[in-house]
Amino acid sequence: MIGLDRQRKGWSIASLLFGLGLLVLLGLGGCGDRALTVSRVGGDAPASLTRAIAEAAPPEIFQELRRDLDRYQPQVTLLSPRPGEVIPDDRVTVKFRVNDLPLYKEATLGLGPHVHLFLDDQPSQSVYDANQTLVFQGLSPGTHTIRAIAVRPWDEAFKNEGAFAQVTFHSYTKTPKNNPDPAKPLLTYNDPQGRYGAEPIMLDFFLTNVPLHLIAQERSDDDIKDWRIRCTVNGESFIFDEWQPIYLKGLKPGKNWVQLELLDEDGLPFDNAFNNTVRLITYEPGGADPLAQLVRGELAIAHVRGIVDPTYVPPAPEPEPEPELELELEREPDLEIDPSPSPESAGMDSEELSPAQPFGVEALPPTENPITDAKTAEETPEEPPAEEEILPDLGNLEPSLVQPIEPIEPSEADAAVATPSDFNPEAVEPGSLPEILDAAAPMQTPAELEEAAGEGDRPPAQSNAPASFENDLQPSLG
C-alpha cells in the first residue's frame, strides 16, 4: 500500500517501479471505445447496459497534445497554510509552488497547464499563476483540508508522484469532519464539474495511498486490499479498476449528476473522507467554448499547440489572394442554334419568315458612332436621289381596255434613209464624218421647214436618227 511501511510489507523499490511502469502502460492503452462493467447502485452484481451512457475514445487532439507534456513531472507543494495550523479566523490564504511545469493561460483560447485547488469536498478552483494568492473565506469553525493537483489544459490530472499535495488545518478549533487519514486510501474527484458543450466528457480522479494491483494481487492471505472505482451517472453505475481518464458519451442535455466511490476488492467502500463524492454538471450540446471546439475537433493542432508550449509561435495566416478584376462581362450561356431548322418545327408559318433574316437569329440595329459617321459623311459625296421609274399597273385594267400594240412596217422612203444601224464606224475616214452625216440626213433650216409645210400635206422630212444621237453630235457640227 502506497504510503505504508514498505519494509513491513516486503516491497522493493524495483517492484514499485515495475508496477508504476505497468500502470502507465495500462493508462495509455485505453484509446478506443470499450464496454463498461455495469452494476446497479448499492450492489456489485453486473447488470446489462440498458442506457445511453457509454465509454468513448479520447479526442485525438488531446492524445497528440499530451505528448508535448509527457516530458514534465510536476511537483506541487503547499506553502500556506501549514499542516495542523489553527487559524483564528474564518478565512485562509493559500500559497503553493509548482516545479517542472510552466503554469500559464494561452491568450487566444484561455487554456493552459494549471493547478486545481480543492477546499474539502467542494469543486476545484483553477489557478494559472503560481504567484497568485487564493483566499478562502467564510469557513465554518473546525477542521478543513486543501488539496492541489497539477492538471493539463483540458483538466486531466498528472498522475506522477508529486503532482498532488494536501494540507489539513483548523479554523478556530479541531473537528473530526474533513480530516482524511493520511495512511488510508484517498480518492480525489477531479472532473467532470461545471458546464460542458460537447461530448465525450472526461471522467478523471486522483488516487492516494492505494496499492498497485500487482502488489495487492501478489498474495491472497495478506491484509492488502485491492481497489476499484464505482461511477454512477444519473442512477446507472459501472465499475472499473484502471487509474486513467474515462471519456463518456450519452449524457442528457441539461442537469446530470456524477458520483465516484472508492471500493476495495470485496466491493466495500474504503473508510476515509472524500472517498464518496458527487458533482452536478450541465451538458449543453453545441457549446462554442474552446474546450468544446477541441473535443469536436474543430481547431487545428497548429493553432492550439500554444496551450501546451508557452514558447510556441503559431504559423502566420496565409495572405488572402487579391481579387482579380473581372474584365469580361457576364453573359448568358451559349445557345445551340440549329443552322437550318424547319419553320414547322418552330411552330411558325413559312410565309412569316423573311429570306433576308435567317430563322433563329434576331436582327440587331446597327450601332451608331458619331465620330466615324461624321468622317465618312465628309469623305463620301452625296449622290442625287435616283429617279424612280414608274410603271403603269396594267394588272387592274379591264381586258377590253388593254389593246395589243401592232408593229409598224417601215415605208420605202424610210428604208432609203440611213439609220444608225447602217453606220459602220470602221469605214469612216478621218475628217469625212460631216459629209457622211449630210448625205445620210440633210439638215433643213427653219425657213425651209416652214416652206415645205406650206406646200402640201406631206410632213417635212425628219431625221431618222435618234434624238440622243443628234444631241451627241451637236458640238462637232457646231
C-alpha positions as CSV (number, residue, x, y, z in Angstrom):
1,M,0.0,0.0,0.0
2,I,1.5,3.3,-1.1
3,G,2.3,5.4,1.9
4,L,2.7,2.5,4.4
5,D,5.9,1.0,5.7
6,R,7.3,-0.7,2.6
7,Q,9.8,-2.8,4.7
8,R,7.0,-4.3,6.8
9,K,5.3,-5.4,3.6
10,G,8.4,-6.7,2.0
11,W,8.1,-4.4,-1.0
12,S,11.1,-3.4,-3.0
13,I,11.9,-0.3,-5.0
14,A,12.2,-2.4,-8.1
15,S,8.7,-3.9,-7.7
16,L,7.3,-0.4,-7.2
17,L,9.0,0.9,-10.3
18,F,7.8,-2.1,-12.3
19,G,4.3,-1.7,-11.1
20,L,4.3,2.0,-11.8
21,G,5.5,1.4,-15.4
22,L,2.8,-1.2,-15.9
23,L,0.2,1.2,-14.6
24,V,1.4,3.9,-17.1
25,L,1.2,1.4,-19.9
26,L,-2.3,0.4,-18.9
27,G,-3.2,4.1,-18.7
28,L,-2.0,4.7,-22.3
29,G,-3.7,1.7,-23.7
30,G,-7.4,2.8,-23.4
31,C,-7.7,4.8,-26.5
32,G,-10.7,3.1,-28.2
33,D,-14.3,2.6,-27.3
34,R,-15.0,-0.3,-24.9
35,A,-17.8,-1.8,-23.0
36,L,-18.3,-0.9,-19.3
37,T,-18.8,-3.3,-16.5
38,V,-22.1,-2.1,-15.2
39,S,-23.6,-2.6,-11.7
40,R,-26.7,-1.2,-10.0
41,V,-26.3,1.3,-7.2
42,G,-26.0,-0.5,-3.9
43,G,-24.9,-3.8,-5.4
44,D,-21.9,-5.4,-7.1
45,A,-23.7,-7.8,-9.4
46,P,-23.1,-6.8,-13.1
47,A,-26.2,-5.6,-14.9
48,S,-26.9,-5.2,-18.6
49,L,-26.1,-1.9,-20.3
50,T,-29.6,-0.6,-20.9
51,R,-28.9,3.1,-21.1
52,A,-27.2,5.5,-23.4
53,I,-24.1,6.1,-21.3
54,A,-21.0,4.5,-22.9
55,E,-17.3,5.0,-23.0
56,A,-15.8,6.7,-26.0
57,A,-12.3,7.2,-27.4
58,P,-10.4,10.3,-26.2
59,P,-10.4,13.1,-28.6
60,E,-7.5,12.7,-31.0
61,I,-6.2,16.2,-30.4
62,F,-5.8,15.5,-26.7
63,Q,-3.8,12.4,-27.5
64,E,-1.4,14.5,-29.6
65,L,-1.1,17.4,-27.3
66,R,-0.3,15.3,-24.3
67,R,2.9,14.2,-26.0
68,D,4.2,17.7,-25.5
69,L,3.5,17.5,-21.8
70,D,4.8,14.0,-21.1
71,R,8.3,15.3,-20.5
72,Y,7.1,17.1,-17.4
73,Q,6.9,15.6,-13.9
74,P,5.3,18.4,-12.0
75,Q,6.0,18.7,-8.2
76,V,3.4,20.6,-6.2
77,T,4.0,22.0,-2.7
78,L,1.5,23.8,-0.5
79,L,3.3,26.6,1.3
80,S,0.3,28.1,3.2
81,P,-1.5,27.2,5.5
82,R,0.9,24.9,7.4
83,P,-0.1,21.3,8.3
84,G,-2.1,21.3,11.6
85,E,-2.2,25.1,11.9
86,V,-5.0,26.6,13.8
87,I,-6.1,29.9,12.3
88,P,-8.1,32.2,14.5
89,D,-10.2,33.4,11.6
90,D,-12.9,32.2,9.1
91,R,-10.6,32.9,6.1
92,V,-7.5,31.2,4.9
93,T,-4.8,32.3,2.4
94,V,-3.4,29.6,0.2
95,K,0.0,29.7,-1.4
96,F,1.7,27.0,-3.4
97,R,4.7,26.3,-5.6
98,V,5.0,24.1,-8.7
99,N,8.2,22.8,-10.1
100,D,8.8,21.2,-13.5
101,L,5.7,22.5,-15.1
102,P,5.0,26.0,-16.6
103,L,1.7,27.5,-15.5
104,Y,0.1,29.9,-17.8
105,K,-3.0,30.7,-19.8
106,E,-2.8,31.0,-23.5
107,A,-4.2,34.3,-24.6
108,T,-6.3,33.2,-27.6
109,L,-8.1,30.1,-26.2
110,G,-7.7,30.9,-22.4
111,L,-6.4,27.4,-21.8
112,G,-3.0,26.1,-20.4
113,P,-1.4,24.0,-17.7
114,H,-2.7,25.0,-14.3
115,V,-3.5,23.7,-10.7
116,H,-6.8,22.6,-9.3
117,L,-7.2,23.7,-5.7
118,F,-9.9,21.9,-3.6
119,L,-11.3,23.1,-0.2
120,D,-12.7,20.0,1.5
121,D,-15.2,18.2,-0.9
122,Q,-16.1,21.4,-2.9
123,P,-15.5,21.8,-6.6
124,S,-12.0,22.9,-7.6
125,Q,-10.7,26.4,-8.3
126,S,-8.3,26.8,-11.3
127,V,-5.1,28.7,-10.8
128,Y,-2.8,29.6,-13.7
129,D,-0.2,31.5,-11.8
130,A,1.9,30.0,-9.0
131,N,2.5,33.5,-7.6
132,Q,-1.2,34.1,-7.3
133,T,-2.7,34.1,-3.8
134,L,-6.0,32.4,-3.3
135,V,-8.2,33.2,-0.3
136,F,-11.0,31.0,1.0
137,Q,-13.3,32.9,3.4
138,G,-16.5,32.1,5.2
139,L,-15.1,28.9,6.7
140,S,-17.1,27.0,9.2
141,P,-15.3,26.5,12.5
142,G,-13.4,23.2,12.6
143,T,-11.0,21.2,10.5
144,H,-10.5,21.7,6.8
145,T,-8.3,20.2,4.1
146,I,-6.9,21.8,1.0
147,R,-5.8,19.6,-1.9
148,A,-3.8,20.6,-5.0
149,I,-3.3,18.8,-8.3
150,A,-1.3,19.8,-11.4
151,V,-3.5,19.3,-14.5
152,R,-3.3,19.6,-18.2
153,P,-5.1,22.4,-20.2
154,W,-8.2,20.2,-20.6
155,D,-8.3,19.4,-16.8
156,E,-6.7,16.0,-16.9
157,A,-4.6,15.4,-13.8
158,F,-1.0,14.4,-14.0
159,K,-0.6,11.0,-12.3
160,N,3.1,11.1,-11.4
161,E,4.3,11.0,-7.8
162,G,4.5,14.6,-6.5
163,A,1.7,16.0,-8.8
164,F,-0.6,16.0,-5.7
165,A,-0.3,17.8,-2.4
166,Q,-2.7,18.2,0.6
167,V,-2.7,20.0,3.9
168,T,-5.1,19.9,6.8
169,F,-5.6,22.9,9.0
170,H,-8.2,24.2,11.5
171,S,-10.3,27.2,11.8
172,Y,-10.6,28.2,15.5
173,T,-10.7,24.5,16.6
174,K,-10.3,20.9,15.5
175,T,-13.2,18.6,14.5
176,P,-13.3,15.1,13.0
177,K,-15.0,16.3,9.8
178,N,-12.9,17.0,6.7
179,N,-10.0,15.3,8.2
180,P,-8.8,12.4,6.0
181,D,-6.5,9.8,7.4
182,P,-3.1,10.1,5.5
183,A,-2.4,6.4,6.0
184,K,-5.6,5.2,4.2
185,P,-6.5,5.2,0.5
186,L,-7.9,8.5,-0.6
187,L,-10.0,9.4,-3.7
188,T,-9.9,13.0,-5.1
189,Y,-12.7,13.7,-7.6
190,N,-11.3,15.9,-10.3
191,D,-13.7,16.0,-13.3
192,P,-16.4,16.5,-14.6
193,Q,-17.7,19.6,-13.0
194,G,-19.4,22.7,-14.2
195,R,-20.7,23.1,-17.8
196,Y,-19.8,21.2,-21.0
197,G,-20.7,21.9,-24.6
198,A,-19.6,18.7,-26.3
199,E,-19.2,15.0,-25.9
200,P,-17.3,12.9,-24.9
201,I,-16.9,14.3,-21.3
202,M,-13.9,13.3,-19.4
203,L,-14.1,11.5,-16.0
204,D,-10.9,11.9,-14.1
205,F,-9.7,11.5,-10.5
206,F,-6.5,11.2,-8.4
207,L,-5.7,8.3,-6.0
208,T,-3.5,8.5,-2.9
209,N,-2.3,5.6,-0.7
210,V,-3.8,2.9,-2.9
211,P,-1.9,-0.3,-3.6
212,L,-0.7,-1.2,-7.0
213,H,-2.8,-4.0,-8.5
214,L,0.4,-6.1,-9.0
215,I,1.2,-5.9,-5.3
216,A,-2.3,-6.3,-4.0
217,Q,-2.9,-9.4,-6.0
218,E,0.5,-11.0,-5.2
219,R,-0.7,-12.8,-2.1
220,S,-4.3,-13.6,-1.2
221,D,-3.6,-14.1,2.6
222,D,-2.4,-10.6,3.3
223,D,-4.3,-7.6,4.5
224,I,-3.6,-5.5,1.4
225,K,-6.9,-4.8,-0.3
226,D,-7.1,-4.2,-4.0
227,W,-9.2,-1.2,-5.2
228,R,-11.7,-0.3,-7.9
229,I,-13.8,2.7,-8.7
230,R,-17.6,2.8,-9.0
231,C,-19.0,5.6,-11.1
232,T,-22.7,6.4,-11.1
233,V,-24.3,8.7,-13.8
234,N,-27.9,9.6,-13.3
235,G,-28.6,6.5,-11.3
236,E,-26.8,3.9,-13.5
237,S,-23.4,2.6,-12.3
238,F,-20.3,0.9,-13.8
239,I,-17.1,-0.4,-12.1
240,F,-13.6,-0.1,-13.4
241,D,-10.1,-0.6,-11.9
242,E,-7.8,1.5,-14.1
243,W,-6.3,4.7,-13.0
244,Q,-6.8,6.7,-16.1
245,P,-9.3,9.2,-17.6
246,I,-12.5,7.8,-19.0
247,Y,-14.5,9.6,-21.7
248,L,-18.3,9.3,-21.5
249,K,-21.0,9.9,-24.1
250,G,-24.7,9.7,-24.0
251,L,-25.4,12.3,-21.3
252,K,-28.8,14.0,-21.5
253,P,-29.0,17.7,-22.2
254,G,-29.4,19.8,-19.1
255,K,-28.5,18.6,-15.5
256,N,-26.7,15.4,-14.8
257,W,-25.2,14.1,-11.6
258,V,-22.0,12.0,-11.3
259,Q,-20.8,10.1,-8.3
260,L,-17.4,8.5,-7.7
261,E,-16.7,5.9,-4.9
262,L,-13.5,4.1,-3.9
263,L,-14.2,0.5,-3.2
264,D,-12.0,-2.4,-2.1
265,E,-11.7,-5.8,-3.8
266,D,-14.8,-7.0,-1.9
267,G,-16.9,-4.2,-3.2
268,L,-16.9,-2.4,0.2
269,P,-16.0,1.4,0.5
270,F,-12.7,2.4,1.8
271,D,-13.4,4.3,5.0
272,N,-11.9,7.8,4.6
273,A,-13.0,11.3,4.0
274,F,-13.8,12.4,0.4
275,N,-13.9,8.8,-0.9
276,N,-17.6,9.2,-1.9
277,T,-18.1,12.5,-3.9
278,V,-21.0,13.7,-6.0
279,R,-20.9,16.5,-8.6
280,L,-23.7,18.2,-10.5
281,I,-22.8,19.1,-14.1
282,T,-24.7,20.7,-17.0
283,Y,-24.5,19.4,-20.6
284,E,-25.4,21.9,-23.3
285,P,-24.8,20.4,-26.8
286,G,-23.3,22.7,-29.4
287,G,-21.2,24.8,-27.0
288,A,-18.9,27.4,-28.5
289,D,-16.3,27.5,-25.8
290,P,-12.7,26.5,-26.7
291,L,-12.8,23.2,-24.8
292,A,-16.0,22.1,-26.7
293,Q,-14.3,23.1,-30.0
294,L,-11.3,21.0,-29.1
295,V,-13.5,18.0,-28.3
296,R,-15.3,18.2,-31.6
297,G,-12.0,18.6,-33.5
298,E,-12.9,22.0,-34.9
299,L,-9.5,23.5,-34.1
300,A,-6.3,22.6,-36.0
301,I,-3.3,21.3,-34.0
302,A,-1.1,24.0,-35.5
303,H,-3.3,26.7,-33.9
304,V,-3.7,25.2,-30.4
305,R,-0.3,23.9,-29.7
306,G,0.4,27.1,-27.7
307,I,-1.7,25.7,-24.8
308,V,1.0,23.1,-24.1
309,D,4.1,25.0,-25.1
310,P,4.5,28.6,-23.9
311,T,7.3,29.3,-26.5
312,Y,5.3,28.1,-29.4
313,V,4.6,30.6,-32.2
314,P,1.6,29.7,-34.4
315,P,2.2,29.9,-38.2
316,A,1.2,33.2,-39.7
317,P,-2.0,33.1,-41.6
318,E,-1.6,32.9,-45.3
319,P,-2.4,36.2,-47.1
320,E,-5.6,36.2,-48.9
321,P,-5.2,36.4,-52.7
322,E,-6.1,39.8,-54.2
323,P,-9.3,39.7,-56.1
324,E,-8.8,39.6,-59.9
325,L,-10.6,42.2,-62.0
326,E,-13.4,40.8,-64.0
327,L,-12.8,42.3,-67.4
328,E,-15.2,40.0,-69.2
329,L,-18.8,40.9,-68.7
330,E,-21.1,38.3,-67.6
331,R,-23.1,36.8,-70.5
332,E,-25.9,34.4,-71.0
333,P,-25.0,30.8,-71.6
334,D,-24.3,30.0,-75.2
335,L,-27.4,28.7,-77.1
336,E,-27.2,26.0,-79.6
337,I,-28.9,27.2,-82.8
338,D,-29.9,24.8,-85.5
339,P,-28.5,26.2,-88.7
340,S,-31.4,25.0,-90.8
341,P,-34.5,24.4,-88.6
342,S,-37.8,24.0,-90.4
343,P,-40.4,26.6,-89.7
344,E,-42.9,23.9,-88.9
345,S,-40.7,22.6,-86.0
346,A,-40.6,26.1,-84.5
347,G,-44.3,26.5,-84.7
348,M,-44.2,29.3,-87.3
349,D,-45.7,29.9,-90.7
350,S,-43.2,29.7,-93.6
351,E,-44.8,32.9,-95.1
352,E,-44.0,34.9,-91.9
353,L,-40.2,34.4,-92.4
354,S,-38.2,36.9,-94.4
355,P,-35.5,35.5,-96.6
356,A,-33.1,38.3,-95.5
357,Q,-33.4,37.3,-91.9
358,P,-32.4,33.6,-91.1
359,F,-34.6,31.8,-88.6
360,G,-33.3,31.8,-85.0
361,V,-31.2,34.9,-85.4
362,E,-32.5,38.2,-84.2
363,A,-31.5,41.2,-86.3
364,L,-29.7,43.9,-84.3
365,P,-29.9,47.6,-85.1
366,P,-26.6,49.0,-86.4
367,T,-24.5,50.7,-83.7
368,E,-24.0,54.4,-84.2
369,N,-20.6,56.0,-83.8
370,P,-20.9,59.8,-84.1
371,I,-17.2,60.3,-84.8
372,T,-16.8,57.7,-87.6
373,D,-20.1,58.5,-89.1
374,A,-19.3,62.2,-89.4
375,K,-15.9,61.4,-91.0
376,T,-17.4,59.1,-93.5
377,A,-20.0,61.7,-94.4
378,E,-17.3,64.2,-95.3
379,E,-15.4,61.8,-97.5
380,T,-18.3,60.4,-99.4
381,P,-20.1,62.8,-101.7
382,E,-23.8,62.9,-101.7
383,E,-25.4,61.1,-104.7
384,P,-28.5,62.6,-106.2
385,P,-31.5,60.5,-105.4
386,A,-32.3,58.1,-108.3
387,E,-35.4,58.8,-110.2
388,E,-37.8,56.0,-109.7
389,E,-39.3,54.5,-112.8
390,I,-43.0,54.5,-112.5
391,L,-44.5,51.7,-114.5
392,P,-48.2,51.6,-115.1
393,D,-50.0,48.9,-113.3
394,L,-51.8,47.1,-116.0
395,G,-53.0,44.3,-113.8
396,N,-56.0,46.2,-112.6
397,L,-57.3,47.3,-116.1
398,E,-60.1,45.5,-117.7
399,P,-59.2,43.2,-120.6
400,S,-61.3,45.2,-123.0
401,L,-59.3,48.3,-122.4
402,V,-55.9,46.7,-123.0
403,Q,-55.2,46.7,-126.7
404,P,-52.2,45.0,-128.2
405,I,-49.6,47.1,-129.9
406,E,-49.2,46.3,-133.6
407,P,-45.8,46.7,-135.2
408,I,-45.5,49.5,-137.8
409,E,-43.9,48.5,-141.1
410,P,-41.3,51.0,-142.3
411,S,-42.1,52.8,-145.6
412,E,-39.8,52.7,-148.7
413,A,-38.8,56.3,-148.1
414,D,-37.8,55.5,-144.5
415,A,-35.9,52.4,-145.7
416,A,-33.8,54.6,-148.0
417,V,-32.8,56.8,-145.2
418,A,-29.6,55.7,-143.4
419,T,-30.2,54.5,-139.8
420,P,-27.7,54.3,-137.0
421,S,-27.6,50.5,-137.6
422,D,-26.3,51.1,-141.1
423,F,-23.4,53.2,-139.9
424,N,-20.0,51.4,-140.0
425,P,-17.5,53.4,-138.0
426,E,-14.6,51.4,-139.4
427,A,-15.4,52.6,-143.0
428,V,-15.3,56.3,-142.0
429,E,-12.1,58.1,-142.8
430,P,-10.9,60.9,-140.5
431,G,-12.4,64.2,-141.4
432,S,-15.2,62.8,-143.6
433,L,-17.8,62.4,-140.8
434,P,-19.7,65.7,-141.6
435,E,-20.1,64.8,-145.2
436,I,-21.4,61.3,-144.4
437,L,-24.0,62.8,-142.0
438,D,-25.0,65.4,-144.6
439,A,-25.6,62.7,-147.1
440,A,-27.4,60.5,-144.8
441,A,-29.7,63.1,-143.3
442,P,-29.5,66.6,-144.8
443,M,-30.4,69.3,-142.3
444,Q,-33.1,71.9,-143.1
445,T,-33.3,75.4,-141.8
446,P,-36.4,76.6,-140.1
447,A,-37.4,78.6,-143.1
448,E,-37.2,75.6,-145.3
449,L,-39.2,73.5,-143.0
450,E,-41.9,76.2,-142.8
451,E,-41.9,76.5,-146.6
452,A,-42.2,72.8,-147.0
453,A,-45.0,72.6,-144.6
454,G,-47.0,75.0,-146.7
455,E,-46.5,73.0,-150.0
456,G,-48.7,70.2,-149.1
457,D,-50.0,67.6,-146.6
458,R,-46.6,65.8,-146.6
459,P,-44.8,66.4,-143.4
460,P,-41.4,67.9,-143.6
461,A,-38.5,65.4,-143.8
462,Q,-37.1,64.5,-140.5
463,S,-34.0,62.7,-139.5
464,N,-34.5,59.1,-138.6
465,A,-31.5,59.3,-136.2
466,P,-32.4,59.1,-132.6
467,A,-32.6,62.4,-130.7
468,S,-29.9,61.3,-128.3
469,F,-27.6,60.5,-131.2
470,E,-28.1,64.0,-132.7
471,N,-27.6,65.7,-129.4
472,D,-24.2,63.9,-129.0
473,L,-23.1,65.2,-132.4
474,Q,-24.1,68.9,-131.9
475,P,-20.7,70.0,-130.6
476,S,-18.9,68.6,-133.6
477,L,-21.4,70.1,-136.1
478,G,-21.3,73.4,-134.4
